[in-house]
Amino acid sequence: MKTRSFHVLALAATLALPLAAGVGCSREVAHSESDGPGWFGGQKHEETTIYKNPDGTTSVQHEKSTQNP
């Protein structure tokens, strides 16, 4: 019984692998970071990342954080 369930599990994993690999992932094309002083003595950090999606479009992710004293 355990052998049969192991074979079924192995077969399911083998069949699912091409589906997961075919979906694709976004890849990072560009990345930039900048640090600088804030307006009131704190620290400012900005980060921008550009991704190329599998369908040919691009996505931009922009993060901004401020640390005040």
C-alpha atoms as an extended CHARMM CRD file, in Angstrom:
* protein
*
        69  EXT
         1         1  MET       CA              0.0000000000        0.0000000000        0.0000000000  PROA      1               0.0000000000
         2         2  LYS       CA              2.8190000000        2.4600000000        0.8640000000  PROA      2               0.0000000000
         3         3  THR       CA              4.5620000000        1.6900000000       -2.4200000000  PROA      3               0.0000000000
         4         4  ARG       CA              1.4350000000        2.4880000000       -4.4180000000  PROA      4               0.0000000000
         5         5  SER       CA              0.8990000000        5.8200000000       -2.6380000000  PROA      5               0.0000000000
         6         6  PHE       CA              4.5650000000        6.6890000000       -3.1980000000  PROA      6               0.0000000000
         7         7  HSD       CA              4.2290000000        5.9340000000       -6.9300000000  PROA      7               0.0000000000
         8         8  VAL       CA              1.0780000000        8.0470000000       -7.1540000000  PROA      8               0.0000000000
         9         9  LEU       CA              2.8270000000       10.9170000000       -5.3630000000  PROA      9               0.0000000000
        10        10  ALA       CA              5.8830000000       10.6490000000       -7.6290000000  PROA      10              0.0000000000
        11        11  LEU       CA              3.6670000000       10.6000000000      -10.7270000000  PROA      11              0.0000000000
        12        12  ALA       CA              1.7140000000       13.6510000000       -9.5460000000  PROA      12              0.0000000000
        13        13  ALA       CA              4.9380000000       15.5670000000       -8.8740000000  PROA      13              0.0000000000
        14        14  THR       CA              6.2960000000       14.6330000000      -12.2950000000  PROA      14              0.0000000000
        15        15  LEU       CA              3.1330000000       15.8180000000      -14.0260000000  PROA      15              0.0000000000
        16        16  ALA       CA              2.9680000000       19.0750000000      -12.0420000000  PROA      16              0.0000000000
        17        17  LEU       CA              6.5940000000       20.0840000000      -12.6510000000  PROA      17              0.0000000000
        18        18  PRO       CA              6.1600000000       21.3050000000      -16.2600000000  PROA      18              0.0000000000
        19        19  LEU       CA              3.1320000000       23.3670000000      -15.2290000000  PROA      19              0.0000000000
        20        20  ALA       CA              5.1050000000       25.1820000000      -12.5460000000  PROA      20              0.0000000000
        21        21  ALA       CA              8.1210000000       25.6830000000      -14.8240000000  PROA      21              0.0000000000
        22        22  GLY       CA              6.0010000000       26.9500000000      -17.7150000000  PROA      22              0.0000000000
        23        23  VAL       CA              4.4200000000       29.7740000000      -15.7360000000  PROA      23              0.0000000000
        24        24  GLY       CA              7.6850000000       31.7090000000      -15.4540000000  PROA      24              0.0000000000
        25        25  CYS       CA              8.7760000000       34.3830000000      -13.0820000000  PROA      25              0.0000000000
        26        26  SER       CA              9.5450000000       38.0490000000      -13.3220000000  PROA      26              0.0000000000
        27        27  ARG       CA             13.2130000000       38.9130000000      -13.5510000000  PROA      27              0.0000000000
        28        28  GLU       CA             14.8890000000       41.9940000000      -12.1720000000  PROA      28              0.0000000000
        29        29  VAL       CA             16.1080000000       44.3520000000      -14.9080000000  PROA      29              0.0000000000
        30        30  ALA       CA             17.2550000000       47.3830000000      -12.8940000000  PROA      30              0.0000000000
        31        31  HSD       CA             17.6430000000       48.3300000000       -9.2460000000  PROA      31              0.0000000000
        32        32  SER       CA             18.6200000000       51.6050000000       -7.5820000000  PROA      32              0.0000000000
        33        33  GLU       CA             18.8630000000       52.7750000000       -3.9830000000  PROA      33              0.0000000000
        34        34  SER       CA             19.5000000000       56.1750000000       -2.4620000000  PROA      34              0.0000000000
        35        35  ASP       CA             20.0620000000       57.3510000000        1.0850000000  PROA      35              0.0000000000
        36        36  GLY       CA             20.0670000000       60.9240000000        2.3130000000  PROA      36              0.0000000000
        37        37  PRO       CA             19.2110000000       63.2160000000        5.1620000000  PROA      37              0.0000000000
        38        38  GLY       CA             15.5570000000       63.8470000000        5.9520000000  PROA      38              0.0000000000
        39        39  TRP       CA             13.9560000000       67.2420000000        6.4500000000  PROA      39              0.0000000000
        40        40  PHE       CA             14.0140000000       67.1730000000       10.2470000000  PROA      40              0.0000000000
        41        41  GLY       CA             17.3180000000       65.4220000000       10.9740000000  PROA      41              0.0000000000
        42        42  GLY       CA             16.2020000000       61.9030000000       10.1470000000  PROA      42              0.0000000000
        43        43  GLN       CA             17.3870000000       59.5110000000        7.4500000000  PROA      43              0.0000000000
        44        44  LYS       CA             15.5810000000       58.9680000000        4.1300000000  PROA      44              0.0000000000
        45        45  HSD       CA             15.8900000000       55.7750000000        2.0350000000  PROA      45              0.0000000000
        46        46  GLU       CA             14.4100000000       55.2040000000       -1.4420000000  PROA      46              0.0000000000
        47        47  GLU       CA             14.5590000000       52.0200000000       -3.4810000000  PROA      47              0.0000000000
        48        48  THR       CA             13.3170000000       51.4170000000       -7.0450000000  PROA      48              0.0000000000
        49        49  THR       CA             13.2570000000       48.0310000000       -8.7880000000  PROA      49              0.0000000000
        50        50  ILE       CA             12.1470000000       47.3460000000      -12.3720000000  PROA      50              0.0000000000
        51        51  TYR       CA             11.0100000000       43.8380000000      -13.3340000000  PROA      51              0.0000000000
        52        52  LYS       CA             10.4670000000       42.2600000000      -16.7730000000  PROA      52              0.0000000000
        53        53  ASN       CA              7.4010000000       39.9920000000      -16.7060000000  PROA      53              0.0000000000
        54        54  PRO       CA              7.0880000000       36.7550000000      -18.7170000000  PROA      54              0.0000000000
        55        55  ASP       CA              4.4340000000       38.3450000000      -20.9690000000  PROA      55              0.0000000000
        56        56  GLY       CA              6.8240000000       41.1390000000      -22.0030000000  PROA      56              0.0000000000
        57        57  THR       CA              5.4320000000       43.9120000000      -19.8000000000  PROA      57              0.0000000000
        58        58  THR       CA              7.4310000000       45.7010000000      -17.1260000000  PROA      58              0.0000000000
        59        59  SER       CA              6.6000000000       46.3730000000      -13.4800000000  PROA      59              0.0000000000
        60        60  VAL       CA              8.0730000000       49.0940000000      -11.2860000000  PROA      60              0.0000000000
        61        61  GLN       CA              8.2880000000       48.7430000000       -7.5120000000  PROA      61              0.0000000000
        62        62  HSD       CA              9.1450000000       51.8950000000       -5.5400000000  PROA      62              0.0000000000
        63        63  GLU       CA              9.7240000000       51.8390000000       -1.7750000000  PROA      63              0.0000000000
        64        64  LYS       CA             10.3110000000       54.8760000000        0.3860000000  PROA      64              0.0000000000
        65        65  SER       CA             11.0980000000       54.9140000000        4.0840000000  PROA      65              0.0000000000
        66        66  THR       CA             12.0090000000       57.6100000000        6.5920000000  PROA      66              0.0000000000
        67        67  GLN       CA             13.5990000000       57.1840000000        9.9840000000  PROA      67              0.0000000000
        68        68  ASN       CA             13.2100000000       60.1420000000       12.3350000000  PROA      68              0.0000000000
        69        69  PRO       CA             15.2520000000       60.6210000000       15.5010000000  PROA      69              0.0000000000
